[in-house]
Amino acid sequence: MTTTSEPRVQGLEIRSIDYVPLDERHGKLWHLGPLWFMSNAQIATLAVGLISITEGGNLIWSLIAIVSGTVLGTFFMAFHSAQGPQLGLPQMIQSRPQFGYVGALLVWLFAYVQYAGFNVFNTILAGEAMHTTVHGGVKLWVVVVTVLALVIALVGYDVIHEAERFLTYTFLVVFGVFTVGVLLTLHYPAGSFDLGAFKWTPFLAQFGVVAGYQISWAIYVSDYSRYLPPNVTVRKTFYWTYFGSALGGIWLMVLGALLAAWAGKDFDTIRSINTAGDKVFSGFGAIVLLFAALGLVSVTALNMYGGSLTLISAIDSFKRVRPTLAVRLVTIGLTAVLSLVGALAATSNFLENFNNFLLLVLYLFIPWTAVNLMDYYVVRRGHYAIAEIFNPRGLYGRWGWHGIIAYLVGFAVMIPFFSVGTLYTGPVADALDGADISLFIGLPVSALLYWWLTRSIDVAAEQRVAEAEAEALELAAHEHREP
């Protein structure tokens, strides 16, 4: 294994899955607020708020489902964010202590599919927004958006934070005016605000999709907090992530529900935004769409960046990887190509596919988030031998059967409660007229089972290993190699 250091290329991030040494920690904690606000404050999120309306729910209960689903789902993703400064690692590599050096591939595969899937939806929306405003063809703009996002992802962590701060300030102006226009100029069907018109099925469908959307960010979050110093504290990291993401999510999902209730069967994401914007003043719809496209470029870059980290982690499970700029370039490029191919080949049935995709994400990551958070906050209480995470024969083992069993059992007990549109309805969900409560089953089952299986873990011994390896860990990081 080489130990020669590699100088930083000006402007480009070199680190990927490797530990960030303490003397390279930088940034301000409040930067997490605008980053996660803007990550959610884009029109792919708006589409998440349509589900209840399209399934027959009324507006007021759709809004209640959106707010409650966001409050719950963001709780989990924000606790993942707080792990970043404490460990100095990206999110998915942290799955090795629970699932093992090789066993973590189970969740990394699902994570990578999620990154690619979201980018398909994001780039299609951005392409449609650009074609509606400046023309040129949706596919051309899909390519342009993908290339721009690739460049941002390649430059890396710092420029992503800076771009999201700039977009947040602009968003508050553009979408602030747009939201006022939606509230003042649009008219909603009779009964939209009737609290007595509650329906379980559309309410739980909306709640589940929203919670799943917020939980889906859990695989990203410490990627963008891992350069912060550990003294920022878990509590403050949680707050800045939670309120940034929740406010951005609620704002856009509520806008989606309002637009869907107003437009009815004629709703189309891009066309409805354009029409509603023009009610403020002629041409404002185009301004909203152009800005929305920029937001989609930024979140596509986040997906490429996270996808690259996940792909490098997966490769490292088979062959030790020295995390260099060349590795980042290749894996980001591959992630961009896969997303681009998916977007160019996608069908036009966007809303149904997006709804089903979000539900599948929820199902796959509910047991993972339960296991990961139970391990970090209850079992090991934030104490990890970080160097051992990169050791294929280390103390965390190749296969973490505690985590794998808890994950698979948690997923299995959720199956009867699944309700995925026309794809599948489990027997319990069918008995509940299609209402999906799988979230409330998988979370506690996976978490409690993992806690029960790990009662014999000697956390104190692991902590002694961590202390013994701490100096070598910092040295390896400075020499830009895995410990």
N, C-alpha and C positions, 0 to 999 in steps of 0.2 A: 504494500500500500504506500503510495507516494505521500510525502509530508511537505513537499514544497508549497509555498504560499502562492496564491494567484492574486495579482493586483486587481482592484475594482476597475471595470471599464466605466469611464465617465458617463453618468446619466443612466446606466443600465444596472438593474439589480442582478446580483450574482447568486445570492443565497436562494435556496428553495426549501427542501425538506430538512436541511441541517439546522442545528441549534444556533440561535442568535446569541453571541456572547454579551456579557453585561455591558462592556464598554462600547458596544455598537447600538445599544438601546437608545431610542430617540422618539421625538414626537410628543404631542400634547394629548392628554386624555380626552378633552372635549372634541377632538377631531373625529372620534368615533360617532358622535351625534349626527353631524351632517353626512358622514359616509353611509350610515345605515338608514338615515332618513331618505337620502337620495336613491339609495339602492332599491327602496320600496316605492318611491314616488315616481313611478314611470308606468306607462299605459299597459304593460303586461299585468301589472298589479291591478289596474282598473278592471281588467277582464275577470279577475277573481271575484269581484263583487256582484256579478251578474247571475250567479247560480240559482239563488232562491227565486228571483223574479222570473227566470226562464222556466222554473219548475212549478210555477203557480202560487208562490208566496206573495204576500203584499209588501209594500215598501217599508213600513215601520218595523215589522218583524225581521225583514232582511237586514236593516240597519242594526238592530239589536244583535242578530247573529254575527254580523261583521265585527262589531265592537267586542263582543264576548269571546269570539274565536281568536281575535288578535290578542286580547289580554292574556289568554291562556297560552297560545302558541309562542308568543314572544318571550314569555317567562323562561321557557326552556332554551331558546337560542341565545338569550342574553347571558345565561349561566355558562354556556359554552364559551362565549366571548371572554369571560373573566379568566378562563384558563390560559389564554395566550400570553399575557405579561408574566404570569407565574412560571410557565414552562419554557417560554421562548421557542415554541414549536408551532408549526401549522396544525390545523385541526385533525385531519384524518390520520396522520402518523400517530396521534395520541390513542388510536384504537388498539395499538399493539399490546399494551398492558392488559387489556380486557380480552382480546381475541387471539393474541399470539402473533409472532413475526410473520407467519404465513396465513394464519387464520383470518387476519384482518382483511385479506383479499375479498372475503365475503361481502363486507360493507363497502370496500373501495370500488368494486364493480358497480354496485348500485349508485354510488356517489358519482362515478364518471358518467353513467347513463343520464343522471339528473343534469349534470352540467351541460352535456350535449343537447338534451331535450329542451331545457330552458332556452338555450341559444337558438334552437330552431324556431321556437315561438317568438323570441325577441327580435331576431333578424327579419322574420316575415313581417311582423308589425312595423318595424322601422322601414322596411322596403315599401310597404303599402303607404305609410305616412309620407315618405319622400315622393313616391310616384303621384300621390294625390295633389301634392303642392307644387313640385317642380317637374314632374313627369320623367320620362326616361325608361320606364319599365321597372316592375317590382324586382325582378331577378338581378338587374344591374345594380340596384341599390342594396340588395342583400349582399352582393359581393363587396361593394364599397364599405358598407357598415362592418362587415367581417374583417376587412383589411385594417380599417381604422382601429377597431377593437384589439386586433392582434398587436398593433404597434404600442398601444397603451399598456396592454398586458405585459409585453416584453420589457418596456421600460420599468414597470413594476410597481412595487408597494407605494413609494412616495408620490409618484405622479397620479396613481389611482386616488389616493387621499386628496391630493390637491384638486383634481378634476371634480370630485364629488362635492368638495366645499364650494367651488365656483358654481356648479350647477344648482346647488341648494339655494344660493342667494338669488339666482335667476329664476328658479322655480317659484319661489315665494311671490315674486312679482307676476309672472306670466300666469301661473295656475291660481294665484290669489284672485286675479281679475276674472279668470275663467270660472272659478267656483262661485263667485258672487253673481256672475251672469247666469249660471245654471240655477242658482237658488231663486233669482228674481224674475227670470224670463220664461222658465219652463213650467208647464202645467202637468199635473199628475192625475191618473185615473181616480174615479170615485172609490172610496174605501182604502186608499193607499195608507192612511194613518189610523186605521181601525184596529185597535188592540184586541178586539174580540174576534178577529179573523185569523187566529193562529192556526198554523198547520205544521205538524211535527216533521213531516218528510222534507219539505223544502228548507225548513229552519235548520235541521240537523245536517242536511246536505251542504248548506252555506257555511254553517259553523265548522264542519269537518274540513271543507276545502280551505277555509281561511286559516284554521289552526295548522293544517298540513303545509300550507304555503309558508307560514311563519317558521314552523319547525324545520322546513327544508333549508332555511338559511343556516341551521346549526352546523352543517358540514363546512361552512365558509368561515365562521366568525373569528376564530382565533388566528386565521391567516392574516387578518388585518389589525390584530392587536398584539402580535407576537414581538414586534420591535419596541413596544413600550416597556419602560423599566418596571420591575416587579413591585416597587413601592407605590404604584398607583392604587393599589388595593382592589380586592375582589368586588366590594360593594360599589365603589364608584365606577368601575368598569362596567358592571351590570347596569347601573342606572343610565349611563350615557348610551349604551347599546340599546337598552330596552325602550327608552322614550324616543330615541331617534327612529328606530325601526317601527315601533307601534304607531307613532304619529304619521309617518309617511304612508304606512300600510292602510290605516283607517281612512286617511284623507282620500287616497285614490280608490279604494274599494267602495267607499260611500259615493264618490262621484260615479263609479260604474253602476251602482244600484240606482242612483237618481236618473242617469241617462237611460238605463234599460227600462225603468218604469215609465219614463216619458215617451220613449220611442216605441215601446211595445214590440210587436212582431217585426217592425221595420228596423229594429236595432242592428247596427253594424258598427263595430268599434271605431274605425277610422271615419266613416261617413257621419256617424252621430256626433263625434267630437267636432268635426268640421262644421256641421250645421249648427250645433249649439254655440260654438265660438262665434260664428257669423251673426248670431242674434245680439251679441254685445256690440260689435260694429263690423262692417263688411271687411273681410280679409283677416279678421282676428283668428278664425278657425285655422287658417294656414299657419299663422304664427305659432299657435298652440301645437300643431302637428310637427312643425320643424323643430321646436324645442323638445317635444316628446321623442323625436328620433335621436337627438343628442343624448337624452337620458338612456335610451335603449342601447346606444353605442357603449356607454359607460358600464352598464350592467352586463353587457355581453363580454366586456373586457374582464370583469370580475369572474365570470364563469370560465373564461379561458385560463386565467391565472390560477383559479382553484383547481380546474381540470388538470392543468399541468402538474401541480403539486401532487394530486392524487395519482396521476399516471406514473410520475417518478417514484412515488412510494410503492406502487405495485411492481414496477420493474426491479426496485431494490429488494423486493422479497425473494427474487430469483437470483439476482446477480448484484453484488454490492456496487452502488453508484456513487461516484464522486460528483457532488452537486455543483456543476460548473455552469457558466453562461451558455455553453453549447448545448448542454442537456436541457436547459430551460427553453432555448430557441426551438429545438426539435420537438419537444413535448407540447409547447404552446402552438406551434405550427400544425402538428397533427390534430390537436383538439379543434383548432380553427377549421381545418379541412373537413373533419367529420361533421361538424356543425353545419358547415356550408353545404355539403352534399345533402344532409338531411333537410335543410331549408329549401333547397332547390327542387327536391323530390317530393316535398310535402303536399298533401291534398288540401282542398279548400275548406274542409269541415273543421275550422279552427276551434270554435268554442267547445264543441263536444269533446274533441281530442284533448284540449287543454284541461278541461274539467276532469276527464279520466286520468290524465297524466298526473295532475295534482293529487288525486286520491291515491294513486299507486305510490307516489312519493311519500305520502303520509303513512301508508301501510308499511313501507320498507324501512322508514327511519324512526317510527315510534319505538320499536324495541331497541334500536341502536342508541337513541338519545337516552332512554331509560337506563340502559347498562352503563353508558359512558358517564352520565351524571352521578349515578349511584356509586360508581367506582371512585370518581374524583372527589365528591363531597362527603361521602359517608364511609366507604371502605378504606381508601388510602388518604383521604383528607388532604389532597393536593401534594402529597409526598411521593415522588417518583425518582427512580434511578435513571436519569435521562440517557446516559451513555448506554444503558442496557437495552433501551428501545431500538438501538441501531446494531445490537449484537444478535445475530441469528441463533446463537447457542447460549444466549443470556438467561437471566433469571425469569424473564416473562415467557420463555419457551416459544416453540414454533407454532403450537396450537393452544390457544387459551380456551379450554373446554368449558370453563365457568361461563365465559361470555357467550360462546357459541351456543351452548345449551339454553341459556336464558333468552338469547335472541330468537332461536328457532321455536322454543315453546311459546314465547310471547306472540310471535307471528302466527303460529298455528291456532292459538285460542282466539285470535282475532277473525279468522276466516269466516266462521258462521255469521259474523256481524257485518261483513263487507257489503257495500251497496255501490257498485261501480256502473251506473247508468245501464246501458244495454249489455255490458260485458258479463257481469256476474252479480247476482244477489244471493247472499247467504241465507240459510233457513231462518235464522233469528231476525235478520233484517227484513226478510219477506213477511214474517209474522208481525213486524212493526210497520207494515205498509211501506217498506223501503227506507225507513229511518236507519241511519248508520251511527252506531255508538261504539265502534271498534276502538276508537281512541281511548275510551275510558276503561277498556279491558286490557289492551296491550301494555299500556304504560305501567300500571301497578303490578301486573303479573311478571313482566321482565325485570323490573326494578327489584321487587321483593325476592324473586327467585335468585337473582344474581347475588343479592346480599346474603341469602341463606347459604348459597354454594361457596361463598368466599370467607366464611367465618374463620377458617383456619389459616388464612394468609397472615404471615408474620410481617406486618408493616414496619415494625421497628427495625427488623433485620434489613429490609429493603432500604430504609432510610440510612442505615450505617453504610451500605454499599454506595448510596448516592453521595454521602459525605466523603468517602474514600476516593471516589472517582471525579469529584468536582473540579479539581485542578487540571486533571487530564482532559476533561470535557472542554474547559475554556481554551486550553492549548490547541486541541484539535480544531475547535471552531476558528481560531485565529489562523490556523494553517489551512483552513478551508477544506476540511475532510471530515468524514464521519469518525466519531471516537472509536 
